[in-house]
């Protein structure tokens, strides 16, 4: 295992029924992106987002689908 994989701690992706949306930086971490790269991906449409005014959130279900995970956690 490489040192990067052992230095990053991230919780399992939550169930969409329990946590319907995630912040862009947290969703980016599941894709291996830093904060700035995650926001850039969201602006490009590479991360699915919902806009609430200036705030962007990532639907957990869409992120799970993008990562090829089943609907159940």
C-alpha positions in Angstrom: 0.0 0.0 0.0 1.4 3.4 -0.8 1.9 6.2 1.7 -0.8 8.4 0.3 -3.4 5.7 0.8 -2.4 5.3 4.4 -2.3 9.0 5.2 -5.8 9.8 4.1 -8.6 8.9 6.4 -12.2 9.1 5.0 -15.4 7.6 6.3 -17.4 5.2 4.1 -19.8 7.0 1.7 -23.1 7.5 3.6 -26.5 6.1 2.6 -28.4 8.8 0.6 -31.5 8.3 2.8 -29.4 9.2 5.9 -27.3 12.0 4.3 -28.9 13.2 1.1 -26.2 15.7 0.2 -22.5 16.3 0.8 -20.3 19.4 0.6 -18.3 19.8 -2.5 -15.0 19.4 -0.7 -16.1 16.1 1.0 -17.5 14.7 -2.3 -14.2 15.6 -3.9 -12.3 13.6 -1.3 -14.3 10.5 -2.4 -13.0 11.2 -5.9 -9.4 11.8 -4.7 -9.6 15.6 -5.2 -8.6 18.5 -3.0 -10.9 21.3 -2.2 -10.0 23.6 -5.1 -10.0 20.8 -7.6 -13.4 19.6 -6.3 -15.0 23.1 -6.8 -13.4 23.3 -10.3 -14.9 19.8 -11.1 -18.3 21.0 -9.9 -18.1 24.1 -12.0 -17.2 22.1 -15.1 -20.0 19.6 -14.4 -17.7 16.7 -13.6 -19.3 16.5 -10.1 -23.1 16.5 -10.0 -24.3 19.5 -7.9 -27.4 21.2 -6.7 -27.3 25.0 -6.4 -28.9 26.8 -3.5 -28.1 30.4 -4.3 -24.3 30.5 -4.2 -24.0 27.2 -2.3 -23.3 24.0 -4.1 -24.0 20.5 -2.7 -23.5 17.1 -4.2 -26.4 14.6 -4.0 -25.1 11.5 -2.2 -27.1 9.2 -4.5 -25.6 10.7 -7.6 -22.0 10.4 -6.2 -22.6 6.8 -5.3 -23.8 6.1 -8.8 -20.8 7.9 -10.3 -18.5 5.7 -8.2 -20.3 2.6 -9.2 -21.6 1.8 -5.8 -25.0 0.2 -5.0 -27.8 2.3 -3.5 -27.5 0.6 -0.1 -24.7 1.7 2.2 
